Amino acid sequence: MKNKNPNGKMHLEIQTHRKNPIGLIRSTYREDSKVKHQTLSRIVGLDLMQLKLLQAALQGNVVAKSEFKIMSSKEYGASFAGIALAKELGLDKVIYSKPYEQWVKDSLAMIVGRLVNAGSKLALSKINKDSALWELCGVTDDKIDVNEHCYEAMDRLYKSQDRIQKSLAKRHLHNGSLVLYDITSSYLEGEYSDSELVEFGYNRDKKRGHEQIVISLLCSKEGCPIAIEVFAGNTKDESTVTLKIKEIKEKYSIDSIIFVGDRGMVTKAQYDKIDHQTVKTISALTHNNIKTLCEKEVVQLSFFDEKNIVEVDDPENKDVRYCLCKNPMMTEKEGKTRQALLDKTAEKLNKIASSTRKCKDSKAVRLGKVINKYNMAKFVIYSIENDVLTWSFDNEKIASEAVLDGCYIIYTDVPANEMNAAEVVKSYKSLIKVEQAFRSLKTTKLEIRPIYHKTDDRIKCHVFICMLSYYLMWNMKQRLKPLFEWDAEGKNRTYSFDYIIQRLKSIRSETYDFNGVSGKIITTCDDEQQRIFELLKINL
């Protein structure tokens, strides 16, 4: 067909109203002051995407591969989401009233960095070639100075810890609040001769020969972290209780609370020091405490029921209520655990008894090591005469211990008209939220350990940064709850927190070069990533 306008531009019109799309190469011209179109040819046999590419080429919007180069690519989405959420929550202003100051931005980089790239501060200072984290925090240097942007910022942040935790308490606690409190430990490696914190103590990580620190965590009833504190490694759990209650009342200006502590944390001595007019407590009795109540006939074994919570008053203190419970799954588990320990003890003791060769340690010493290792001393009857060991298990004691398997008692001085037995037990079980926080803090997500810092203040600040990172993580999980729901059968979840972080990390910031002109582009979110941002209430 003869082109009526050979000097005019051609364009491709795509028609999709038919079964298969077709392309019309058309030219526009003017005739008698009217704009007219002329179809020069038809293109068939191409799919819609191919036609669109051809259309873009005719419009001059297609670039030759050799003219366009991606020069670098950095993780962007997860760092952006963490920083944006921190600002949306006002965490930057909680850290300091002037959030534009660089040390505040550096602190945010360390907090978000633990969520996205857990590791040492030195490693964090070297990720700027692979992550946009520091760039998003206003640091564009090719080399990040770890002293300036990490250690100096840590020193400022540590001095602000009390004020920051007071602000978090004001947000999440009020008079009459239920507060969750628990203790853990974290072991260290290396020499800490000048430290007042790093000491040997009861090691919850089962790491013999390692010094440690003790860490306390205070959470709201929802599990939101409020305050964290580091104690010397030989600190006993119960010794921190009255100090923590005093801190809540005086530092955070909370007049009345319900304090929930783990089993045996609120001892008789600690309980007597508490002002019970303003502070109510919920805790659990130790195994020995339960046996004592049974011996005094305050409670009877027949009271423990697998389906119902039985409530009993303390005859010595009418304000204290005992909530008796029994868990059939724990009954089975505790029985199996005890039997396994008894079997191991029997195997070792038989080996010692039958041994005829001379050893460095006497049979008495070897026996002591075995029964203490497996904590079975109370069940073993033994005698050693002329270096001959005879032993047996006290089956009566084993049987009396077994009847309490799965039994536990929650006690409280909260009046029954304020909280019934079921609510008391539920409140105590809320401590699992603190345990979950400790798991996140100590393991692969936020990695309190290994601790690379050598001064006490830096160790304390490192732990505080990890708590603030968990605060951010907790808030992310709250907003992303719809993604963590179980399916209709209660078997599968499509999402995990780690998966969400990985999905966000796949959003990249890419630097390109186009014929000598450089620029940056952010990869486009797919539908799944877009939903994550929508739930977080963040615009990318």
PyMOL commands that set and color helices and strands:
alter all, ss='L'
color gray80, all
select helices_A, chain A and resi 48-58+65-67+77-88+91-95+102-116+121-124+133-136+146-159+161-172+237-250+268-273+287-295+301-303+328-354+363-373+377-379+395-402+421-429+432-442+456-479+481-484+497-505+527-536
alter helices_A, ss='H'
color red, helices_A
select strands_A, chain A and resi 10-15+22-31+34-43+68-75+177-187+212-220+225-232+257-261+279-284+310-314+317-326+380-385+388-393+407-412+508-514+517-522
alter strands_A, ss='S'
color yellow, strands_A
deselect
rebuild
show_as cartoon
